[in-house]
Amino acid sequence: MEAWEIAQIAAQAAAEKKGQDVVILDISPVSLIADYFVIASASNKIQMVAIADNVEEQLTKQGIAMLHREGREGASWVLLDYGAVVVHVFHQDAREFYALERLWGDAPIYRFKDLTTKVNSAIMANVTTE
């Protein structure tokens, strides 16, 4: 499965648990860390864990193995490392503080809500960026 598809599944899983402002950053042109960051916010820690758990569950169903997980109980940020795709689930305050979208400001950003307005998911590869 391509990294872009993994990122889309992760973004969808975050949105299913009411993740806020779900975005996919294409960091492949500006970093060797990964190809994509999926970023979502939660209004509380319970929701944050629920989002991370759903992402993990949905990707596991697709046969995608997680390499590493950081954060959980008491954390304000959960990181799920899938190699080419890294998922960041933040408490709202932590997301504002760390501001990954600004830190990786040269990376194209895809807003999940914009991606889901397309009729065919194959079209998503051609979505315009901000």
TORVEX-982728 format. One record per atom (N, C-alpha, C): x, y, z; residue in three letters. Coordinates in steps of 0.02 Angstrom, whole numbers, plus 50000, padded with zeros to 5 digits. Atoms other than C-alpha are relative to their C-alpha. Example, Ala and Ser with C-alpha at 12.3 -4.5 7.8 and 13.67 -1.06 7.14 Angstrom:
500454994150000ALA/506154977550390ALA/500455006050000ALA/499584994149997SER/506844994750357SER/499615005550037SER/
# end
This chain:
500434994150000MET/500005000050000MET/500455006250000MET/499624993850005GLU/500655017349955GLU/499925004350063GLU/500014995649941ALA/501075029950091ALA/499415004849998ALA/500574995350006TRP/499755042050024TRP/499354996650022TRP/500605003749980GLU/498415028650047GLU/499984998950076GLU/499955000949927ILE/499015025050224ILE/499825006550035ILE/500154993449970ALA/498945043650264ALA/499255001549997ALA/500724998850007GLN/497155044650198GLN/499604995750048GLN/500355004449953ILE/496595029650302ILE/500085002750071ILE/499884997249933ALA/497385037350457ALA/499595006350011ALA/500394993849994ALA/496555054150423ALA/499254998450008ALA/500705002149994GLN/494865045650398GLN/499854997250069GLN/500095002949933ALA/495085035850560ALA/499985005450054ALA/500014994449952ALA/495475052050654ALA/499345003849995ALA/500634996450010ALA/493955060550579ALA/499414996150028ALA/500545004249974GLU/492845045750628GLU/499905001050075GLU/500044998849928LYS/493235049550811LYS/499975007450016LYS/500114992849992LYS/492865067950787LYS/500655003950010LYS/499384996150000GLY/494685073250768GLY/499885006749967GLY/500114993250025GLN/494745091850738GLN/500585002149955GLN/499514997150045ASP/495655100650596ASP/500504994749977ASP/499575005650024VAL/496325084350522VAL/500335002149935VAL/499624998250060VAL/497705087750396VAL/500524994749985VAL/499455004250023ILE/498975078050295ILE/500535004849973ILE/499444996150025LEU/500665086450271LEU/500434995549957LEU/499545003750044ASP/501705080350124ASP/500705002750013ASP/499344997649981ILE/503425082150201ILE/500564996949957ILE/499495003450041SER/504305071350070SER/500475004849963SER/499534995550035PRO/505005086449975PRO/500495003650047PRO/499604995949955VAL/505735094250132VAL/500334996150057VAL/499735003849944SER/506225079950249SER/500124992749981SER/499885007150008LEU/506925062450256LEU/499674995950056LEU/500325003349943ILE/505955058450416ILE/499454995349978ILE/500585003850024ALA/504395052350327ALA/499755003249936ALA/500324996950059ASP/503325055650174ASP/499425004550021ASP/500594996349979TYR/501765061550266TYR/499945000350075TYR/500234999349931PHE/501235068250435PHE/499245000649996PHE/500724999149991VAL/499405066050481VAL/499945003250069VAL/500064996249938ILE/498925078650615ILE/499265000950016ILE/500694998949977ALA/497315079450716ALA/500025002650072ALA/500074997449932SER/496745088350873SER/499414996750035SER/500555002549958ALA/495645082451016ALA/499875005150055ALA/500184995049949SER/494715092751144SER/500174997650070SER/499815002649935ASN/495205081251288ASN/500424993749991ASN/499545005650004LYS/496385067051330LYS/499654993449983LYS/500375006150016ILE/495055053551320ILE/499884999549925ILE/500124999950072GLN/494615058651143GLN/500664999049963GLN/499355000750031MET/496465059851100MET/500204992649996MET/499845007149999VAL/496735041651151VAL/499534996249954VAL/500485003350043ALA/495145036351060ALA/500195000849926ALA/499794998750069ILE/495755044450899ILE/500614995749983ILE/499395003950012ALA/497475036350913ALA/499844992649996ALA/500195007150001ASP/496705019350952ASP/499634998349935ASP/500375001450062ASN/495535020650801ASN/500475000049940ASN/499505000050055VAL/496975025250685VAL/500374993350000VAL/499635006349994GLU/497945010250749GLU/499574994149978GLU/500465005550017GLU/496434998750732GLU/499884999649924GLU/500154999950072GLN/496015004350554GLN/500604998049957GLN/499405001850038LEU/497805002850493LEU/500194992750010LEU/499875007149987THR/498004985850576THR/499554995749957THR/500475003750043LYS/496454979950481LYS/500264999749928LYS/499734999750068GLN/497364984850321GLN/500684996549996GLN/499375003550000GLY/498904974950373GLY/500615004550006GLY/499464995149992ILE/499934990550410ILE/500254999550072ILE/499725000849933ALA/501104987650557ALA/500295006550026ALA/499724994149968MET/501525001650677MET/500714998350023MET/499325000949979LEU/503375003750710LEU/500115002250072LEU/499884997249933HIS/503255014050869HIS/499425004550020HIS/500524995649972ARG/502015023150982ARG/500305003850059ARG/499794995749944GLU/502405037651098GLU/499395003550028GLU/500564996549967GLY/501225045351226GLY/499424995450013GLY/500615003749982ARG/499655038651306ARG/499685003350060ARG/500304997449939GLU/499005041151482GLU/500375006350023GLU/499704993949974GLY/499305058851541GLY/500385004249949GLY/499624996450051ALA/500135064251379ALA/499545005149966ALA/500394995150038SER/499595079251276SER/500114999149925SER/499845001250070TRP/500225071651114TRP/500134992549993TRP/499875007050015VAL/500155053951044VAL/500294999849929VAL/499675000850065LEU/501325049350901LEU/499984992749981LEU/500025006850027LEU/501055033850794LEU/500454999949939LEU/499505000250054ASP/502525029550681ASP/499874993949956ASP/500105005350049TYR/502125019450525TYR/500545000349946TYR/499464999550049GLY/503775023150438GLY/499905006049954GLY/500104994650048ALA/503295033450286ALA/499455004850022ALA/500544995849974VAL/501785040250381VAL/500065000350076VAL/499994998949927VAL/501845047750556VAL/499375003750018VAL/500644997049978VAL/500205051650643VAL/500125003550067VAL/499954996049939HIS/500155065450774HIS/499295001750023HIS/500654998349971VAL/498625066850886VAL/500155004350061VAL/499854995049949PHE/498705082350995PHE/499385001950040PHE/500494996149963HIS/497705089851135HIS/500045007049967HIS/500024993650035GLN/497175106751062GLN/500555004850022GLN/499494995449975ASP/498345116851173ASP/500704998049977ASP/499345002450021ALA/499845106051130ALA/500105001149925ALA/499934998850073ARG/499485107450944ARG/500175007249985ARG/499844992950009GLU/499495126250956GLU/500715001550021GLU/499334998849975PHE/501105125851056PHE/500534997449951PHE/499495003050043TYR/502075114050942TYR/499945002249927TYR/500124997050066ALA/501315121050781ALA/500394996649943ALA/499645003750052LEU/501945107450664LEU/499875002749930LEU/500144997250066GLU/501075115450516GLU/500455006049984GLU/499554994350011ARG/502125131150541ARG/500724997649997ARG/499325002650000LEU/503705121350580LEU/500184997049932LEU/499915003050066TRP/503505111850416TRP/499635004249948TRP/500374995350042GLY/502835127250326GLY/500114999349925GLY/499875001050072ASP/503625122550159ASP/499654993849973ASP/500335006250021ALA/502665106050154ALA/499295001449975ALA/500704999450022PRO/501065105050051PRO/499544997150053PRO/500485002149950ILE/499555103250165ILE/499334998449968ILE/500665002150025TYR/497945093950127TYR/499534999750059TYR/500515000149948ARG/496435097350235ARG/499544994149988ARG/500405006050008PHE/495475081250265PHE/499305001649975PHE/500694998450022LYS/493785089650244LYS/499985001549926LYS/499974998750072ASP/494325095250070ASP/500084993649960ASP/499895006350034LEU/494895077850023LEU/499364996049997LEU/500615004149997THR/493235070050074THR/499445002949957THR/500524997250043THR/492235081649961THR/500044997249930THR/499935003050066LYS/492885072449809LYS/499584993749995LYS/500435005850009VAL/491745059249736VAL/500414993649998VAL/499595006050009ASN/493135046949693ASN/500665001050035ASN/499374999249963SER/494615044049808SER/500615000149955SER/499444999850047ALA/495725041849656ALA/500165007249980ALA/499904992950016ILE/495495060549624ILE/500445003350052ILE/499644996949945MET/496325064249792MET/500735001349984MET/499294999150017ALA/498065062549717ALA/500115006749963ALA/499944993850039ASN/497705078249614ASN/499705006150035ASN/500294994449962VAL/496965089249752VAL/500505005750005VAL/499554994349993THR/497675106749757THR/500175001150074THR/499784998849932THR/498655111949910THR/499915007350016THR/500044993049978GLU/498605127750013GLU/500665003449988GLU/
# end
